[in-house]
Amino acid sequence: MEPLISIKGLNKSFMGPIDRLHVLKDINLDLHRGEMTAIMGPSGVGKSTLLHILGTLDRPTSGNIFYEGSDIFSLGNDSLAEFRNKTIGFVFQFHHLLPEFNAVENTMMPALISGVVKKEAYRKAEEVLGEVGLSGRLLHKAGELSGGEQQRVAVARALILEPKVVLADEPTGNLDTLTGEELFTLLTDLNKKGTTFLMVTHNEGLASRCERIIRMIDGKIV
């Protein structure tokens, strides 16, 4: 089966104040549809940088990333932004909800950006919020929701366009243990329904419940 994502010879470096810092070093990796994969390693080894490049939020210094066989970084910036919006969902440690909007409005945002008409975007937002257990909190603003509920809205926002992959960077890192467990259970339930997840985490217990753990040291997969 062709991988959903195939990473070939990926390198990323930044120019520091004195010399060049090599953050990612010759990364090669295949990710398949329906997998739930954890990336682990000490702070500073390049986990989040790898996730950001996979999400096309940054470009590699060298190497290629193929989504379903297509080299995504051969796209121009506008085409890449459209690809990102329709293909990739993001869940970060901090939910990044807009405080002036309610749960439905925050969830609708990616759909509206992609050109979905408002009525249909609202319907889809209601549906996906129901899937993450928030059907009774649709009109609550971010500040009226608990931390776990806010992160569930962030998950719903990531899912509204039915992305091929969801990239999650420490999605439970800002939550207490019980709430983090509940959120992770939600993610695994969504994975069982077919959503592909790639998650950066420091939590060994949660990572052990993923199908595969990828460990990074010093910018390399070990």
N, C-alpha and C positions, 0 to 999 in steps of 0.2 A: 504494500500500500504506500502510495506517495505521501511523504510527510506533509502535515499542514504547514509547518515552518521548518526550514532548513537553513542553518547558519554555517557559513563556509569561511574559514580563515579570518574571523572578525578581530579587528584590532581597533583600539581607541586610545588616543593619547592627547594630553593637554600641555600647552607650554606654561610652565611655572615661572616663578621669578628668577630662577637660576638656570634650570634645565628642563627638559621635556619629561613629563610624567606619563608612564605607560600604564593605563588603568586596566585595559583588556588586552590579552595576549594570545592571539591565534586560537580563538574560540571556534570549535566545531561541534554542532549539536543538531539533532533532529527532534522535533516535537510532533506528536500525532494527534489526530482528532479524538476528542473524548477523554484525553488524558487529564489527570490532575497531578501536577508536578510541583515540587517544592525546590527552591534554590536556597542553599544554606552556606554559611561561612562567616568568619569574623567581620566586624565593621571595617569598611575601607578596602575590601577585596574586589569591588567592582560589581556587586550584585545589582544595585539600583541602576548603575550605568548601563548594564546589559539590558535590564528591563526597559529603560527609557529608549534605547536604540531599537529594541524589538517593537516598541510601541510607536516608532518613527518620530518620537519627540526630539531625537538627536540623530545625527548622521555618523556613521563609523569613519575612522581615519582610513581604514582599508578593509577589504573583505566584502562579502555579500550576504544578504538575507533574502531568501526566497519564500514567498507565501504561495502555496499551491503551484510551485514551479515558476512563479513570476518574480523577477528581481525588482523588489519594491524601490530600491534607491536609484533605479534608472528613471524614476518618475520625477517630474518637476515639482516644485513646492505646492502648487495649487492641487495637482492631481494626488500628491501624497497626502495632503490634508483631507481630501475627499475620501481617499482609501482608509485613512485612520478613523474617520468618523463612522464609516459604515462597517468596518471589519473588526475593529479592536475596541473592547471595553476596558475601562480603567477603574481600579479601586485603590485608593491610597490610604496611608495610615491616618491622615486627617481627611475628613469627609469632603471638605471644600464645597459645602453647600452655600448657596446665596441666601443670606439671612432675611432678605426682604420678601422672599418667595416661600410658598408653602411646599409640602412634599410633592404634590402633583406637578407643580410648576417647575421645581428643580429637576424632577425626573424627565419632564418633557423636553428639556433643553437640547439634547443631542438630536432628537427627532425634528425639532423646529429648525435647527441649524442645517439639517440635511434636506430640508424642503418639504417635510410632511405637513399637510394642512393642520391647522390648530385643533380642529375637532377630532381628527383621527389621532393626533399626537396625545390629546387628553385621554382618549379612550385607551390607547396603548399604555399610557402611564398608569391609569387606574388598574389595568389588568396586571401589569408587572408588579405594582405595589401590593396587590393582593397576593401574588406569588411569594413575596418576601414577608408576608404576615402583617401588612400595614393597611389593610382595607379600612380600618377604623380611624386612621390618622391622616387621611388624604389632605385635609385642609389646614393642618397644623404647620406653622412656620418652624424653621430649623431650631430656633431657641425654645420652642415648646415641646421638643422631642428629647428623649434621653439619648445618651451617647450611642447606645446600641441601635436605637431607632434611626438616628442620623446616619449611621453607617449602613443600615439596611436601605435607606433612601439612596445612598451612594451606589449600592449594589444594583438597585432597581434602575438607576440612571445608566449604569454600565450595560445593563441588559436590554434596554428598551428597543434598540435597533437589531436585536438578535445577532450580536457579533460572533465571529467565528472563534475568537479567543478572548478571554478576560485576563488581563495582567493585573496582579494584585501585589502591592508593595507594602508589606507589614500591615495587612488589613485588620488584624486584631491587636496591633501593638499599642493602641491608645485606649484600649478597653480593659475593664477588670476581668479577672479570670473567668468567671461565670458567663459574663456577656460575650467574651471572646470565644468561649466554647460554643455558645448558642449561634454566633455568627458563622463560625467555622462549620458547624453542622448544616447550616443553611447553604453554605457554598458547596459542601459535599453532596447535598440533596440536589442542587442545581446541576452539579457535575454528572450525577447519575441519570439526569434527564437529557444529557448530551452536550452540555456546555464545556468547552475546553478551558482549563485554568492553568496558569503559570503563576506561582506565588513565591515571593521573597519573604522569608520568615526567620526569626531567631528561635522560635519555639519548637524544640525537638519533639515534644508530645504531639503537636498538631502536624508537624511535617511527617511523622511516622504514620499518619493516617492517609497520606497521599500515596499514589501508586508508585511514584518514583521520587527519589531525592537526588538532586544534583549539588555537589559540594564544590565550592570555589575557594582557592587559596592564591593570593598574590596575582590576581587577574587571570587565573587559569582554572579550567575545570579539571578536578582531580578525581 
